[in-house]
Amino acid sequence: MFEKEIVVTHDAGLHARPATMIVKIAMQYDSCEVYLIKDKDEANAKSIMSVLGLGISNGTKLVVRAEGANETEVVDRICKLIETDFDKDKNAL
């Protein structure tokens, strides 16, 4: 298991477009379970409805956790996406 804590700084938080970007990254890792954790709520990062259900807004602290093959890589990619405010031009989706 590998995890990192990160703060969402995107003005609109985690709405449909950035949530979709996270899901697309997580889905690339078939042999890895990927989760977003807000407070005590946990969401499967491969499910758009689960991610949106967290209601993540600007300033929210998240834990990005993965278990399985390439767990460090997927956590780092998702954190980089969040750190760059979901600017797809700065990330390789």
C-alpha positions in Angstrom: 0.0 0.0 0.0 1.2 3.5 -0.9 -0.5 6.8 -0.1 0.0 10.5 -0.2 -2.0 13.4 1.3 -2.8 16.4 -0.9 -4.9 19.5 -0.7 -7.2 20.3 -3.7 -6.5 23.9 -4.8 -8.7 24.0 -7.9 -11.2 26.8 -7.6 -14.1 24.6 -8.5 -12.9 21.6 -6.5 -13.4 18.2 -8.0 -16.3 18.6 -10.5 -17.1 16.3 -13.4 -14.1 17.1 -15.7 -11.3 16.7 -13.2 -13.0 13.7 -11.6 -13.1 12.1 -15.1 -9.4 12.8 -15.5 -8.7 11.0 -12.2 -10.8 8.0 -13.2 -9.0 7.7 -16.6 -5.7 7.5 -14.8 -6.8 5.0 -12.2 -8.4 2.8 -14.9 -5.0 2.4 -16.6 -3.9 0.3 -13.6 -5.9 -3.0 -13.8 -3.8 -4.8 -11.2 -4.1 -1.9 -8.6 -6.9 -0.7 -6.4 -7.0 3.1 -6.2 -8.9 5.1 -3.6 -9.5 8.7 -2.7 -10.2 9.3 1.0 -11.8 12.5 2.3 -12.1 12.5 6.1 -13.5 9.1 6.8 -15.2 8.6 3.4 -13.5 6.4 0.8 -14.2 6.4 -2.9 -13.0 3.9 -5.6 -11.0 6.2 -7.9 -12.1 4.0 -10.9 -15.7 5.0 -10.4 -16.9 8.5 -11.5 -20.0 8.3 -9.3 -17.9 7.3 -6.3 -15.4 10.1 -6.8 -18.1 12.7 -7.3 -19.9 11.4 -4.3 -17.1 12.7 -2.0 -18.1 16.3 -2.7 -14.6 17.5 -2.9 -14.2 21.3 -2.9 -11.4 23.8 -3.0 -9.2 23.4 0.2 -10.3 19.7 0.8 -7.5 17.4 2.1 -7.4 14.1 0.3 -5.5 10.9 0.7 -4.7 9.2 -2.5 -4.1 5.5 -1.8 -3.3 2.5 -4.0 -2.7 -1.1 -3.4 -1.1 -3.5 -6.0 1.2 -3.3 -8.9 2.5 0.2 -9.7 0.8 1.7 -6.7 3.5 4.4 -6.3 3.2 5.4 -10.0 -0.6 5.8 -10.0 -0.6 7.8 -6.7 2.1 10.1 -8.0 0.3 10.6 -11.3 -3.0 11.5 -9.6 -1.3 13.8 -7.1 0.5 15.5 -9.9 -2.8 16.0 -11.7 -4.3 17.6 -8.6 -1.2 19.7 -7.9 -1.3 21.2 -11.4 -5.0 22.1 -11.0 -6.0 19.4 -13.5 -4.1 21.1 -16.4 -4.1 18.2 -18.8 -1.4 19.9 -20.9 1.0 19.5 -17.9 0.2 15.8 -17.5 0.4 12.7 -19.5 -3.1 11.2 -19.3 
